[in-house]
Amino acid sequence: MSFIKSRKKIVSTAIASSLSVIATAAIAQEETTQLPTIKAQATAEQSLKVDESANKKFVAPLLDTPKSVSVISKQLIEDTQVTTLSDALRTVPGITLGAGEGGNPNGDRPFIRGYNSESSMYVDGVRNSTSQNREMFAVEQVEVTKGSASAMGGAGTSGGSINMISKVAKKGDFLEGSVAGGTDNYQRITLDGNKDFGNGVAARVAVMGHHNEKAGQDDGAEYKRAGIAPSITFGLDTPTRATLSYYYLRTDDTPDSGIPYNNPFAATNANAGLNGNGKPIDVEQGAYYGWTERDFQKQENQSGTIKLEHDLTDSLTISNTAVYNKSKNDYLWTNPDDSKGNFYDKKTGALTGNVWARANSRVADTDGFTDQLSLTGKFNTGALKHRFNIGAEYSDQETDRTQYIIDGLNSTGSATQACPTGSIASGWCTSVQNPNRGPWNGTISTEGADAYNIQSKNTSVYFLDNIELHPQWLLDLGVRWDKYKTEQTMTYGALNSAVTAAKPTAKAGDQVSIENDKDFINWQAGITFKPAENGSIYASYATSSNPVGVDGGDGSEGITAAIKNLKPEEIRTIELGTKWDVLNEKLNLTAAIFRTEKTNTRATTDTGLTSNIGETRVDGLELGVNGNITDKWAVSAGYTYLDSELVDGGFENKGTTAAPNYVASSNNGKQVQNVAKNSATLWTTYQVLPQLNLGVGAIAMDKVYGNAANTKFVPGYVRYDAMARYNVNKNVDLQLNLNNLSDKRYFTKAYSSHYATEAEGRSAVLSLNFKY
């Protein structure tokens, strides 16, 4: 592909440009000093409280930033022993997880304050939105920004964004790691070493190997992965610094297939005398409906980064970050499908107790390049003091995507798509109460499938400024312009020359191209009043834009012929909040009330077309506490209340295809899917003895609806965890984590149809941790 051939040239040009800028600045500036006030870093001393964001786009301390920001600290990661991003995010209230399938790739899909943030994932401030299951072995901390944030992050960021801070080389020598084993064949080893060579040079490497089966599930989901993340930094404690880093993660999983819903609306259910209640069916905990001999998910993610920084003066720093990403998401997995005859014979209506198998597959290869150039620092204009970040960003991402052909049939591999009596022998149906699909003797191939090529390019410039009007009054401003273009070319396969709106006479080999090219401006403004040095009260307003194809071709928000010409969806957040550092600034308290409105939402019109006519709204309250109550007692806790509403869902057809009758959506006024009205998290530890630290945690969440009609949902739950850590000596400790103590059966993801994802049962992990 021409894109691939030209990428090396692009990367080389960007690096050369950065080096020339730094060299020129170095000649012009004879004496410079390092400016710690604008080098935002994680708190050096480990704590559940974090005062500074590691993202330089936060130009002020978090206490003085008029936004809700939740930080999953290094200490919290170590206490809870979370190994994936999805596990880590469960410690933050107000976040739910979305499920994957065909159109929604199987990977991380968090919803922040009710809005999909799958395409608003960042690593060290650089967008990293490809579909993948992210690991924590090379992550220092995770920062969750809540509320509209396109002025900072660009396209998307409707309900917020998630930024993972990488482990990179730094001053000092240390070696730390962990060897862990536990129930459900849990095995994990990690190693993180840093070497300071002197003369401003340091190197670091983090490595990981992992294996476990899903807790509480026999002969089902299984997870295997390995990764390495080396880095080297030059020029530590000098005006000019350079960091080169690489990240590699490979996974080989048998994915979880979920539990079918008790279908509440299928007409045949009524004929069969079933009373579907809309929640997952009542079966034994750990039931697995997948096909273990066939299902798989293999991922490979690589990232190379060059970051260059130079202090122009004692108050100005210029930096350039160039990142090249390469990812592969290859899977085929089976989930129970409640739309094709669950529990009954589709033709006769007779109960059979069987469920149909739905096959989901994807083979996606994505290459991306991003370059960020920024100038950060501070200056005065009269009595006004400014802390600012001004910059430009460019990204170019290309995805090649297709799916598997199963048994020579497109997509499903099943001709009947139902479960008549006697169909279990084929494997395409299985017992609801005792699922067992047996051996797999079929074939899979991508030959003959439709193929997609998606190219997305984004160019932007931004300016962020925090202005001290008075020691007690701060004004926070930000504006960003983005030009986002996405183009998709579809090549019809031999087995899917279906009639489409784009090409009614499509045949194998034909191509159809569609594109969306839009530019948009977003801004933010906030005012902060500081009644005391350790506290702030703020009000803020921020906007976001969600253009067509924001996922870059590797997510659930792609481009189609129906929406290719639509404008970006527009989102705004109004927030009033307060933040306080108390108990000698060791404990941080936060509170906020907010409203997020999404207008220009894509919805069906009264003529059956799709247009920007929809609207959703979320009103909320958020409380948080993080840090130390005493020297021995630490706590991280939060509560979020979200009152969500589908204000305008467009129109729905109450007639037929031949004789349509479009009326206002019956879903208007209902709760937005993937939103929990109430959610709360708690993690607290106490140093009982100099050698012994005990911790307990709880996670509570209300019911979550999977669909806009609010007819399918997962019930609310409370989960409890515990931890005990014993210091053998100053370098070695033993740590026992007990997860889901009560073995509560609950669900972490509610898909819009077919199934919900069951959480893991009770498990125990014993770790030997060392630090030198």
ZAMARGU-4260 file (C-alpha; in steps of 0.2 Angstrom, whole numbers, plus 5000, padded with zeros to 4 digits):
<rodrens>
0) 5000/5000/5000 | 5006/5017/4996 | 5002/5023/5014 | 5014/5010/5021 | 5028/5014/5008
5) 5027/5032/5013 | 5026/5030/5031 | 5045/5028/5034 | 5048/5044/5024 | 5035/5053/5035
10) 5042/5047/5051 | 5060/5051/5046 | 5054/5069/5041 | 5045/5071/5057 | 5061/5066/5067
15) 5072/5076/5057 | 5061/5092/5059 | 5061/5089/5078 | 5080/5087/5079 | 5082/5103/5069
20) 5071/5113/5079 | 5079/5107/5095 | 5097/5110/5088 | 5092/5128/5082 | 5085/5132/5099
25) 5100/5125/5108 | 5112/5136/5098 | 5101/5152/5101 | 5099/5148/5120 | 5116/5147/5129
30) 5110/5145/5146 | 5094/5136/5151 | 5087/5128/5167 | 5075/5113/5169 | 5058/5119/5173
35) 5050/5107/5185 | 5034/5117/5186 | 5029/5113/5168 | 5035/5095/5168 | 5020/5087/5175
40) 5024/5070/5182 | 5016/5057/5194 | 5019/5060/5212 | 5036/5053/5217 | 5030/5046/5234
45) 5017/5032/5231 | 5000/5036/5237 | 4982/5034/5232 | 4982/5053/5230 | 4989/5060/5214
50) 4992/5079/5213 | 4998/5082/5196 | 4993/5074/5179 | 5007/5067/5169 | 4998/5074/5153
55) 5006/5091/5149 | 4989/5097/5142 | 4984/5099/5160 | 4994/5115/5163 | 4988/5117/5181
60) 4988/5105/5196 | 4973/5095/5197 | 4967/5105/5212 | 4966/5120/5201 | 4959/5112/5186
65) 4940/5114/5183 | 4937/5097/5177 | 4933/5080/5185 | 4949/5069/5184 | 4950/5052/5192
70) 4968/5045/5193 | 4971/5026/5196 | 4987/5028/5205 | 5002/5016/5204 | 4998/5011/5223
75) 4980/5007/5219 | 4986/4996/5204 | 4998/4987/5216 | 4986/4985/5230 | 4972/4977/5219
80) 4984/4968/5207 | 4973/4972/5192 | 4981/4966/5176 | 4970/4973/5162 | 4963/4991/5159
85) 4946/4984/5160 | 4949/4978/5178 | 4958/4994/5183 | 4943/5004/5177 | 4931/4995/5189
90) 4939/5006/5203 | 4932/5022/5195 | 4913/5025/5197 | 4903/5031/5182 | 4911/5019/5170
95) 4903/5004/5162 | 4909/4992/5149 | 4902/4988/5132 | 4902/4971/5124 | 4909/4966/5108
100) 4901/4956/5093 | 4902/4958/5074 | 4900/4977/5072 | 4907/4981/5089 | 4925/4973/5089
105) 4929/4962/5104 | 4941/4973/5114 | 4940/4988/5127 | 4924/4998/5125 | 4922/5009/5141
110) 4907/5021/5143 | 4911/5036/5153 | 4896/5045/5160 | 4885/5035/5148 | 4895/5039/5132
115) 4906/5028/5122 | 4924/5031/5124 | 4931/5017/5114 | 4939/5029/5102 | 4945/5041/5116
120) 4959/5030/5123 | 4977/5038/5124 | 4994/5032/5129 | 5005/5047/5136 | 4993/5059/5128
125) 4993/5051/5110 | 4977/5043/5104 | 4978/5024/5104 | 4960/5019/5099 | 4962/5003/5090
130) 4952/4988/5096 | 4962/4978/5109 | 4962/4971/5126 | 4975/4982/5135 | 4987/4976/5148
135) 4994/4985/5164 | 5012/4978/5165 | 5019/4994/5157 | 5007/5007/5164 | 5012/5018/5178
140) 4995/5026/5181 | 4978/5028/5172 | 4970/5045/5171 | 4951/5047/5167 | 4945/5064/5162
145) 4927/5065/5163 | 4915/5077/5153 | 4917/5084/5136 | 4936/5086/5132 | 4938/5089/5113
150) 4948/5105/5116 | 4961/5094/5124 | 4959/5077/5115 | 4952/5081/5098 | 4938/5071/5090
155) 4927/5060/5101 | 4929/5062/5120 | 4910/5064/5122 | 4909/5058/5140 | 4928/5060/5143
160) 4944/5051/5139 | 4956/5038/5146 | 4975/5041/5146 | 4988/5027/5151 | 5005/5034/5157
165) 5019/5022/5152 | 5034/5016/5162 | 5049/5024/5154 | 5067/5027/5159 | 5071/5039/5173
170) 5084/5044/5186 | 5090/5031/5198 | 5093/5012/5199 | 5079/5000/5204 | 5073/4982/5200
175) 5056/4977/5205 | 5044/4963/5200 | 5032/4950/5205 | 5029/4931/5203 | 5011/4926/5206
180) 5000/4910/5206 | 4982/4907/5211 | 4966/4898/5208 | 4959/4894/5191 | 4977/4891/5184
185) 4983/4909/5187 | 5001/4912/5183 | 5009/4928/5181 | 5027/4935/5181 | 5032/4953/5179
190) 5049/4962/5180 | 5053/4981/5179 | 5071/4987/5179 | 5079/5004/5178 | 5097/5008/5176
195) 5105/5025/5178 | 5121/5025/5168 | 5126/5043/5173 | 5129/5057/5161 | 5110/5059/5159
200) 5107/5042/5151 | 5095/5029/5159 | 5087/5013/5152 | 5072/5004/5158 | 5063/4988/5153
205) 5047/4980/5159 | 5042/4962/5154 | 5027/4951/5158 | 5020/4933/5155 | 5003/4929/5160
210) 4990/4914/5160 | 4974/4911/5168 | 4957/4903/5166 | 4941/4912/5169 | 4937/4911/5188
215) 4921/4901/5191 | 4920/4894/5174 | 4926/4876/5169 | 4933/4872/5152 | 4929/4890/5145
220) 4937/4906/5143 | 4956/4906/5144 | 4969/4920/5143 | 4987/4920/5138 | 4998/4935/5135
225) 5016/4941/5135 | 5024/4958/5133 | 5040/4969/5134 | 5042/4988/5135 | 5060/4994/5134
230) 5065/5013/5134 | 5080/5023/5135 | 5082/5042/5139 | 5096/5054/5135 | 5099/5071/5143
235) 5091/5068/5160 | 5093/5084/5171 | 5099/5094/5155 | 5090/5106/5144 | 5088/5094/5130
240) 5081/5077/5133 | 5076/5062/5121 | 5066/5046/5125 | 5065/5031/5114 | 5053/5018/5119
245) 5045/5002/5112 | 5030/4992/5117 | 5025/4975/5112 | 5010/4964/5118 | 5004/4947/5111
250) 4989/4938/5117 | 4981/4921/5113 | 4964/4920/5121 | 4949/4909/5121 | 4936/4923/5123
255) 4921/4923/5134 | 4904/4920/5125 | 4892/4927/5137 | 4875/4922/5144 | 4859/4923/5133
260) 4845/4935/5138 | 4828/4929/5143 | 4820/4937/5127 | 4806/4948/5133 | 4798/4953/5116
265) 4800/4938/5103 | 4783/4934/5097 | 4786/4915/5097 | 4790/4917/5116 | 4772/4922/5119
270) 4765/4908/5108 | 4776/4896/5118 | 4770/4902/5135 | 4786/4910/5140 | 4787/4925/5150
275) 4804/4933/5146 | 4810/4946/5159 | 4824/4953/5149 | 4838/4949/5160 | 4851/4935/5158
280) 4843/4918/5159 | 4845/4909/5176 | 4858/4896/5173 | 4872/4889/5184 | 4886/4902/5187
285) 4900/4900/5174 | 4890/4892/5160 | 4900/4893/5144 | 4891/4894/5127 | 4906/4896/5116
290) 4915/4883/5105 | 4931/4879/5114 | 4938/4869/5100 | 4935/4883/5088 | 4934/4900/5096
295) 4950/4911/5098 | 4956/4929/5099 | 4974/4933/5094 | 4980/4951/5096 | 4997/4959/5092
300) 5001/4977/5097 | 5017/4986/5094 | 5021/5004/5097 | 5037/5014/5094 | 5039/5032/5101
305) 5052/5045/5100 | 5050/5060/5112 | 5061/5075/5111 | 5061/5090/5123 | 5071/5106/5124
310) 5070/5120/5137 | 5071/5136/5127 | 5072/5147/5143 | 5068/5144/5161 | 5050/5146/5157
315) 5047/5138/5139 | 5049/5120/5133 | 5047/5114/5116 | 5043/5096/5113 | 5039/5084/5099
320) 5032/5066/5100 | 5032/5054/5086 | 5022/5038/5088 | 5021/5023/5076 | 5008/5010/5080
325) 5004/4993/5072 | 4990/4982/5079 | 4981/4966/5074 | 4965/4959/5080 | 4961/4942/5074
330) 4946/4932/5081 | 4932/4920/5079 | 4920/4917/5094 | 4903/4910/5097 | 4890/4919/5107
335) 4872/4913/5111 | 4859/4923/5100 | 4842/4926/5108 | 4835/4932/5091 | 4835/4916/5081
340) 4824/4904/5091 | 4831/4902/5109 | 4822/4890/5120 | 4809/4885/5107 | 4808/4878/5089
345) 4806/4894/5078 | 4794/4885/5066 | 4782/4876/5079 | 4784/4886/5094 | 4787/4870/5104
350) 4800/4872/5119 | 4816/4863/5115 | 4828/4871/5129 | 4841/4874/5115 | 4850/4890/5110
355) 4857/4895/5093 | 4876/4899/5091 | 4880/4916/5083 | 4898/4917/5075 | 4907/4933/5077
360) 4924/4936/5067 | 4936/4949/5062 | 4953/4950/5055 | 4959/4968/5057 | 4977/4975/5053
365) 4980/4993/5058 | 4995/5005/5055 | 4995/5022/5062 | 5007/5037/5064 | 5005/5052/5075
370) 5016/5067/5077 | 5013/5080/5091 | 5022/5097/5092 | 5019/5108/5107 | 5026/5123/5116
375) 5023/5124/5135 | 5027/5136/5149 | 5022/5152/5157 | 5022/5170/5154 | 5015/5186/5161
380) 5004/5200/5153 | 5004/5214/5166 | 4997/5207/5182 | 4990/5191/5173 | 5000/5175/5175
385) 4998/5162/5161 | 5002/5143/5161 | 4999/5137/5143 | 5001/5123/5130 | 5000/5127/5112
390) 5003/5114/5099 | 4999/5105/5083 | 4995/5087/5079 | 4994/5076/5064 | 4988/5058/5063
395) 4986/5045/5049 | 4979/5028/5052 | 4975/5014/5040 | 4965/4998/5043 | 4962/4983/5032
400) 4948/4972/5038 | 4938/4957/5034 | 4930/4942/5042 | 4930/4923/5041 | 4919/4912/5030
405) 4913/4897/5040 | 4909/4880/5032 | 4909/4889/5015 | 4894/4900/5021 | 4895/4919/5024
410) 4895/4925/5042 | 4884/4913/5052 | 4889/4896/5045 | 4871/4890/5048 | 4857/4889/5035
415) 4842/4887/5047 | 4848/4900/5060 | 4836/4891/5072 | 4836/4876/5085 | 4824/4862/5080
420) 4824/4846/5089 | 4839/4836/5085 | 4849/4850/5079 | 4862/4849/5094 | 4872/4836/5084
425) 4877/4849/5072 | 4885/4860/5085 | 4876/4876/5079 | 4863/4873/5094 | 4866/4868/5112
430) 4857/4865/5128 | 4852/4881/5137 | 4855/4872/5154 | 4870/4861/5150 | 4879/4869/5135
435) 4892/4858/5126 | 4895/4860/5108 | 4906/4846/5106 | 4920/4844/5093 | 4923/4856/5079
440) 4925/4848/5062 | 4922/4863/5051 | 4933/4875/5040 | 4936/4893/5041 | 4944/4905/5028
445) 4944/4923/5023 | 4943/4919/5005 | 4927/4926/4997 | 4923/4938/5011 | 4920/4956/5009
450) 4936/4967/5012 | 4937/4984/5019 | 4951/4997/5018 | 4949/5013/5029 | 4960/5028/5030
455) 4958/5041/5042 | 4968/5057/5044 | 4967/5071/5057 | 4976/5088/5057 | 4973/5100/5072
460) 4980/5115/5081 | 4976/5120/5099 | 4979/5132/5113 | 4976/5129/5132 | 4979/5143/5145
465) 4977/5144/5163 | 4977/5162/5169 | 4979/5168/5186 | 4968/5184/5187 | 4971/5185/5206
470) 4979/5173/5219 | 4961/5168/5222 | 4954/5168/5204 | 4959/5157/5190 | 4953/5157/5172
475) 4955/5141/5162 | 4953/5143/5143 | 4955/5131/5128 | 4951/5130/5110 | 4955/5117/5096
480) 4952/5116/5077 | 4952/5098/5070 | 4950/5093/5052 | 4945/5075/5051 | 4944/5064/5035
485) 4939/5046/5034 | 4937/5036/5018 | 4932/5018/5017 | 4934/5007/5001 | 4924/4990/5002
490) 4928/4976/4990 | 4914/4964/4988 | 4918/4946/4991 | 4912/4931/4981 | 4900/4925/4995
495) 4892/4942/4999 | 4887/4952/4983 | 4872/4957/4992 | 4860/4971/4986 | 4865/4987/4995
500) 4860/5005/4994 | 4878/5010/4988 | 4878/4997/4974 | 4862/4988/4970 | 4870/4977/4957
505) 4886/4973/4967 | 4896/4957/4962 | 4912/4949/4968 | 4927/4961/4965 | 4917/4977/4964
510) 4922/4991/4975 | 4912/5005/4983 | 4921/5020/4991 | 4913/5032/5004 | 4920/5046/5014
515) 4917/5060/5026 | 4928/5076/5027 | 4923/5088/5040 | 4932/5101/5051 | 4926/5108/5068
520) 4931/5119/5082 | 4929/5115/5101 | 4932/5125/5116 | 4932/5125/5135 | 4931/5138/5148
525) 4931/5137/5167 | 4933/5149/5182 | 4941/5143/5198 | 4939/5152/5215 | 4951/5147/5228
530) 4944/5152/5246 | 4960/5144/5253 | 4977/5138/5246 | 4971/5120/5249 | 4954/5121/5240
535) 4945/5127/5225 | 4927/5130/5219 | 4924/5130/5200 | 4912/5131/5186 | 4916/5125/5168
540) 4909/5123/5151 | 4916/5112/5137 | 4912/5105/5120 | 4916/5089/5110 | 4913/5084/5092
545) 4910/5066/5086 | 4913/5065/5068 | 4908/5050/5056 | 4921/5037/5057 | 4929/5043/5073
550) 4935/5025/5076 | 4947/5025/5062 | 4940/5009/5055 | 4944/4998/5070 | 4929/5001/5081
555) 4910/5002/5083 | 4909/5020/5076 | 4913/5017/5058 | 4907/5025/5042 | 4892/5018/5031
560) 4883/5024/5016 | 4869/5030/5027 | 4879/5042/5037 | 4893/5047/5026 | 4888/5065/5023
565) 4882/5069/5041 | 4889/5082/5052 | 4898/5078/5068 | 4888/5075/5083 | 4889/5089/5096
570) 4892/5087/5114 | 4893/5099/5128 | 4896/5098/5147 | 4892/5110/5160 | 4900/5107/5177
575) 4900/5114/5195 | 4912/5107/5207 | 4924/5109/5222 | 4941/5101/5227 | 4950/5101/5243
580) 4966/5094/5250 | 4964/5091/5269 | 4973/5083/5283 | 4989/5091/5279 | 4985/5089/5261
585) 4986/5070/5262 | 4968/5067/5258 | 4959/5074/5242 | 4940/5077/5243 | 4930/5081/5227
590) 4912/5084/5222 | 4904/5089/5206 | 4887/5091/5198 | 4885/5091/5179 | 4875/5090/5163
595) 4881/5082/5147 | 4870/5084/5132 | 4873/5076/5115 | 4864/5084/5100 | 4865/5081/5082
600) 4864/5063/5086 | 4862/5051/5071 | 4844/5044/5071 | 4831/5039/5058 | 4820/5052/5051
605) 4801/5051/5046 | 4806/5046/5029 | 4817/5032/5034 | 4834/5041/5031 | 4847/5044/5044
610) 4850/5062/5049 | 4857/5073/5064 | 4841/5074/5073 | 4843/5064/5089 | 4847/5070/5107
615) 4853/5062/5123 | 4856/5070/5140 | 4864/5064/5156 | 4863/5074/5173 | 4874/5068/5187
620) 4882/5070/5204 | 4900/5064/5208 | 4909/5062/5224 | 4927/5056/5228 | 4940/5054/5241
625) 4958/5049/5239 | 4973/5048/5250 | 4977/5045/5268 | 4966/5048/5283 | 4980/5044/5295
630) 4998/5038/5291 | 4992/5020/5292 | 4975/5022/5285 | 4973/5025/5266 | 4957/5026/5256
635) 4951/5028/5238 | 4932/5029/5236 | 4919/5037/5224 | 4901/5038/5220 | 4892/5043/5204
640) 4874/5046/5201 | 4869/5047/5183 | 4851/5052/5177 | 4851/5048/5159 | 4837/5051/5146
645) 4835/5047/5127 | 4827/5064/5123 | 4824/5061/5105 | 4827/5044/5097 | 4821/5050/5080
650) 4807/5039/5071 | 4803/5021/5070 | 4793/5011/5056 | 4777/5004/5063 | 4772/4999/5046
655) 4780/4988/5033 | 4794/4990/5021 | 4782/4991/5007 | 4770/5003/5017 | 4780/5012/5030
660) 4772/5022/5044 | 4786/5032/5053 | 4781/5038/5071 | 4791/5046/5085 | 4802/5033/5093
665) 4794/5024/5107 | 4811/5024/5116 | 4810/5043/5120 | 4811/5047/5138 | 4819/5030/5143
670) 4836/5028/5151 | 4851/5028/5140 | 4859/5011/5137 | 4875/5006/5146 | 4872/5019/5160
675) 4871/5014/5178 | 4860/5026/5188 | 4870/5023/5204 | 4888/5017/5205 | 4901/5017/5219
680) 4918/5010/5223 | 4928/5008/5239 | 4946/5003/5242 | 4954/5005/5259 | 4970/4999/5267
685) 4976/4999/5285 | 4994/4996/5291 | 4989/4985/5306 | 5008/4981/5310 | 5024/4987/5303
690) 5025/4971/5293 | 5006/4969/5289 | 4994/4979/5278 | 4976/4974/5276 | 4964/4980/5263
695) 4946/4978/5258 | 4936/4984/5243 | 4918/4985/5237 | 4911/4989/5220 | 4892/4993/5218
700) 4882/4996/5202 | 4864/4998/5198 | 4856/4989/5183 | 4862/4993/5166 | 4851/4992/5151
705) 4858/4984/5135 | 4846/4992/5123 | 4837/5008/5120 | 4820/5000/5123 | 4825/4996/5140
710) 4819/4978/5138 | 4836/4969/5140 | 4847/4973/5156 | 4859/4966/5168 | 4854/4967/5187
715) 4863/4978/5199 | 4876/4970/5211 | 4889/4973/5225 | 4905/4964/5224 | 4918/4963/5239
720) 4937/4961/5238 | 4951/4959/5251 | 4970/4960/5252 | 4984/4956/5264 | 5002/4961/5262
725) 5016/4955/5273 | 5033/4963/5272 | 5046/4949/5274 | 5059/4962/5274 | 5062/4979/5266
730) 5064/4972/5249 | 5052/4957/5248 | 5033/4955/5253 | 5020/4942/5251 | 5003/4948/5245
735) 4986/4939/5245 | 4972/4946/5235 | 4954/4938/5237 | 4942/4944/5223 | 4923/4943/5223
740) 4923/4936/5241 | 4905/4931/5241 | 4906/4922/5224 | 4892/4934/5218 | 4885/4930/5201
745) 4884/4947/5191 | 4887/4954/5174 | 4900/4967/5168 | 4893/4970/5150 | 4876/4971/5143
750) 4875/4969/5124 | 4861/4977/5115 | 4854/4960/5109 | 4858/4942/5111 | 4869/4941/5127
755) 4877/4948/5143 | 4895/4945/5149 | 4896/4936/5166 | 4909/4942/5178 | 4922/4931/5186
760) 4918/4921/5201 | 4928/4920/5217 | 4947/4919/5215 | 4963/4920/5225 | 4980/4926/5220
765) 4996/4925/5230 | 5011/4936/5224 | 5029/4937/5229 | 5034/4955/5226 | 5051/4962/5227
770) 5059/4979/5225 | 5078/4983/5225
</rodrens>
